[in-house]
């Protein structure tokens, strides 16, 4: 286990391999670096996978909830990481929330990114929950109340589900992420600290086109949260983007992507 000690917090990560072909892998909300264990079999000789615990997850810590994570701060953190590890150019891999970090890292360092692999990335078409977390004033206080006093909210969800107005998969996802007070606090603090991080999609699309950066966008056919349809506007603007829709939902997309890539590699050999 490695730790990047910054003035904003401690970023935990694990190095796999000692090559100079670097991959930075960012997991989704509620996960930790172990989410990428299925990807480790994809590492080749000469590759070095740096798999992170994002702040408020795993063994990473953020010093103060009053300090928001801005693009400028993220830039400082990645620069410090690159200096520590001797990284010039690198590949980016991101799933869900980690996809947003991959997009923003590309936005900040477009000429240093060799490729992008985005699995159901957040930050392209923002969902209801993220919007609710970033609303000002009364609505933000309502979100906080829902997170820390969830009983009435869960009862409402069950009623909507029984009426066919709320998909069961979405209800199960929200319940799994908010089942305990600790998890609900993680929801609230993560979304509030991370809320300044909004990818500039216009700039990202422009630089991907100019640099002809290889990019693969993976979605799950049964994913109700980040759908293929919702990402079409983004993907249609990048002619060389590789689209991949797998027979799975949101929660198993990392494993299914790793399996798909392993099969592709075997068929090419």
N, C-alpha and C positions, 0 to 999 in steps of 0.2 A: 504494500500500500504506500502510495506517495501522497504528500500534501503540499499544495501550493499555498504558502502563507501570504495573504494579502492584507492590506489595511482595512478591507471591507469584510473579510471572512476567510475561512479555511476551505479550500476546494480539494476534496479527496479524489484520487484517481488511481487506477491500476494500469501498469504498463505490461503489455504482452508482446514480447519480441524486442529485438535490439537493432532492427534495421533502420534505414533512413527514409523509408516510404511510409510517412505518418498518416494515421487515420484518427480523427477525433470523433468519439461516439457519445451522443447525448440521449439519455433515456426520457421517458414520459413521466407525467405527474403520478406520484404515489409509488414509483419504482425506485430502484437503485442500480448500481453498475452491474449487478448480477443479471439484469434483464437482457444483457448482451452476451451471456454465456453461449447461446446458440451460434453466435457470429464467430466465436474464437476458432472454430474449425475452418473458417474461410481464410485465415491468415496464412500468407505464403512467406517463404524465406525472403528476407529483405524488408518485410512489413513490420511496422510497430503500431499496435493498437493502443491508444490511450482512451480508457473507458472511465467516464466520470460519474461521481455522485453529484447531482445538481444541488445547489444551495437549498436548505430545508429538507434534504433527502439524504438517506444513508449516513455517512460519516462527515458530510460537509456541513458547515455552519455559517450563518450570516450574523454579523455583530449586532445590528440594530434594525428593528422593523421600521424605525423612522427614516432610515437611509434606503431610498429606492434604488433599484438596480437599473441604471441608465445605460444607453449605448456607450457613452464615454467611459463609464466604469468598466463595462464588459470589455471594451477595447484595451484598457489598462491591464485587465486580468489576463487576456489572451496574449498580449505583448510580454507580460511577465512569464507566462508559461512557455512561450516560444524562446525566450532568452534562457530560461532554466534548462529546457530540453534540447536547445540547439536546432529548433525547427524553422525551416524557411517555408517551403510549400507543403501543403497537406490536403488530405481528403476529408470531407465532412459527411457524417452519418447522423441522422436525427429521426426520432420517432415521436409523434404527437407533440407534447410540449417541447421536447428536444429538437423537433423539426424547426420550431420557431428560433431556437438558439442557433441552429445550423444556418438558417436563412440570414439572421442578423450577423453572424460571424462572416458569412460570405459578403454581405453588404459592406462590412467594415474593411475586409481584406480580400477584395475580389481577384486581385492579381496573384494571390498566394494560394488560391484554392484549385486543386487539381480536378476534383469532381464532387458532385453532390448526390447523395442518396437520401431521399426524403420519404419516410413512411407515415402516411396519414398526418402530415405536418399541421400543427397549429400555426396561426399567424397569416394564413392566406384568406380564408373566409372565417371570420371570428364567430364563435358560438355564443348562445344566450348566456351561459354561465360566466364567461369571461366579461361580456358586456355588463352584466349585473354587478360584477365585482368592481368595475371601474366607473360606475355611475357616481356622480357627486351627491353630497348632501343626504337627503332623506332616504333615497333608494340604496345608497351604500350602507346606511345604518340598517336598512331592512335586510340586506344581504348578511350583515354581521349577525343580526338576530336569528336568521334562518340557520346559520352555521352553528351558533352556540345554543340555540333552543329549537331543535329540529322536529319535535314530536308532531306539532300541527302540520308542518310542511310535509312530513312523510305520510300523514293521513290523507292530505290533499292529493299527493302523488298517487296513492293507492286508489282513491276514488276516480281520478282521471284515467288511470290504467284500466279500472273495471268498466269505465264508460267507453273505452277504446280510443281515448283522446291522447294517451301517452304510451309510447312504445315500451314494451317490457324490457328490451335491452338497455334503453336509456335509463329506466328506473333502476335496474339492477346495477348499472355503472355508478350512478349517483349514490345509491345506498352503500355500495362497496367502498366508495371514497369518503363516506361520511358516517361510517358505522360507529366510531368512537369519538370521544371529545378530542383526543390527540389528533386523530385524522382530520376532524373538522377544523381544528386550529391550523393544521398544515395547509388545508384548503385556503383558509382566510389569509394567512400570512404570506403564503406563496403568491397568490394572485395579487395581493396588495403591494408586495415588494417588487414583483416582476411587471407590474402594469405599465411602466413607461416603455417597455420593450415591444415596439410595434414595427415590424419590417416595412421598409419602403419598397413596396413591390415593384413600382415603376423603375426605380434605380436598379433593383436586383435583376429584373428582366432585361434591362438595357445592357448591363455588364455581362450577363450570361451569354447574350447574343454576340456582343463585341469580342469576348474572350473565347467564345465557342466552348464554354465549360461543359463537360459531360454532366448530364443531370438525369436521374431516374426518379420518377414519382410513383410510389407504390400505394395502392389503396386496397381495402377489403370489400368484396362484393356485398357482404352483409353488415358492413360498418354503418351504423345509423348516426354517428356523431361527426365524422369527417368523411364525406362521401365523394365518390368519383365525380358526380355531377357538380358538387360545390367547388371543385378544384379546376373545372374545365376552362373557366375564363382565364386563369393563370396559365395552365398548361398549353392552351391553344396559341398563346403568344410567343412560344419558344419552339421553333420548327424542329429542332434536333432533339427535343425532350423525349425520353423513352417513358411511355406510360405502361404500367403493369397493374392489373387488377387480379387479386388472388381470391380463392374460394374460402374466405374466412371473415371474421368480424374484426373489431378494433383491437381486442385484448390479446389476440394471438398473432398479430401481424409481424412482429419481430421474428418469431419462430418460423412462421410460414415463409417469410422473405429469405431467411437463412437457408431453409430447405430448398427453396426454388433456386437460389444462387449456387448451392452445392450441386444440384442436378444439372444446371447449365454448365458448370465447370467440368463435371464428369463427362458430359456429352461432347464437350469441345476437345477433350483429351483422347 
